[in-house]
Amino acid sequence: MKIGALLGDVFRSLFKPPATERYPVEKKPAPMRLRGKLVYDSSKCTGCQLCAKDCPCDAIEIITIDRAAKRFIMRYRVDRCTFCAQCVESCRFGCLDLSNEEWELASVQKDPFTLTFGSEADLEAFLAKTTGAQPEAETKP
Amino acid sequence: MEKSEPKKFVVPIGPQHPALKEPGHFEFEVDGEIVTGATARFGYVHRGIEKGAETRSWIQAMYLLERVCGICSHVHATAFALGAEKLAKVTVPPRAQAIRVLVGELERLHSHMLWLGVAVHEAGFDTLFMYSWRDREIVMDLLEGLTGNRVNYSANVLGGVKIDVDDKQRDDILKGLEVLEQRAQYYLKVVTTDETFLGRTRGIGTMTYEQAELLGAVGPTGRASGVKRDVRVEAPYAAYPDFPVNLITDTRGDLEARFVVRIKELFEAIRIIREILDKMPTGEIQTKMPRRVPEGETISRVEAPRGELLYYIRSAGGDKPDRVKVRTPSLCNWGSVLTTAVGHKLADMPMILSGIDPCFSCNDRAAIIRRPDQPAQAWDWESLRLHGIEYYKR
């Protein structure tokens, strides 16, 4: 490379906008298929447990509130999840999906990594059960 | 004064950060600046993946094996999936096979560009390192858009693939490939004409064809020495029978030839991706895979970016694999490093090491070398256990 060409490069670079992005201020839209946090639709769930069984990293737990009334809640460990989408494939009822919007999952505490999904009434029932007299009944399928 | 025998001077390199940011230990015997002997020791990142696969279901094992290597993760999952499907006698739809090859070739692009950056960085040519890693972002973004993940894409599922290619993705990939092709032309020009850089590569680490055959060099390392071997050509798997690959070889066998072969493979990968997108088979992308795989054993071979990757899979008829043995390409190429290192300057060692595109996490597999003067040894579970206990007593 000639010295002249080098100088041309230097001057051009002076007027170029920065190549970096102002990330927390400006966010690039995520691709459609980006695999972010898991989303659970408890109304379609039949409690077949296939997602929990196939999960390679033991991140999903389906807790039965009332099998006859098909009331289930899901406990999801974001810190264990590898975002492989096997659960989405395994679910035959389409109640699972990986969100492409919620992907900023960092946290300084451990608690936010354990998420519980389900309808409000079911969650309340679950909390009542876990804090009630028989705590060991909580995870019985 | 009594003259004493000159002692061997050994320069240890590693286990922390030997040329690359992965653990491996090397000892170079030197005479002044010239290396007269080399040994290597690995095993610092042994994670017990093969044993771990035996305790997981077939589906879970695929995701575990995908994590043997973070750079060529897709080929590991593909090798395992192809083997398991062969055992279960499941025929995967042609569209799924084509998508597997598509992701595999995109991965080859990203792996070769990553290697190019690392290798020129070892030569002190950081401008090209920045260029190639900047351009690698294009292919990373394509993979993210296609599969949803930037690394460990998890595109495979037993019995097919998870993702389909629609028109928008097709256009994105074609647009990205155009830029990448121009950039690859530029890299080829730089690595073959830049005088300072050629001083570090031309005639360094030369491995002849005979040496390559003797040492069992695989992949681009072997092909740079004229070894006409590529699993995609000699035993086409997945969709490679429909999309044939042109073998790229060189006869010089030095570091320059390895650069040229890998950059030419970029063009070849771009050509295959274009062909696949042009003639994508139609139809389903998944077929049903049984949870229990019938009893049997099989060998599955695929061409990883670093060379031939071999999986031995045995099923006892259950929902878990009975045995999975992985033979990774980097392991086969170390012999060539230790042999070609002799006679070169110590300062050339990082370049020779990175010239084979080593993947240290690939190396942590058990390998037993059978010497002609020693009887063959069969290791069963019990003798391995006892060996482990004895080994750690020291």
Interface residues (C-beta under 8 A of the other chain):
Chain A: A19 P31 M32 R33 L34 R35 K53 D54 C55 P56 C57 T82 F83 C84 A85 Q86 V88 E89 S90 L98 N100
Chain B: R56 S57 I59 Q60 M62 Y63 L64 R134 D141 E144 G145 L146 T147 G148 N149 N152 S154 V157 K162 I163
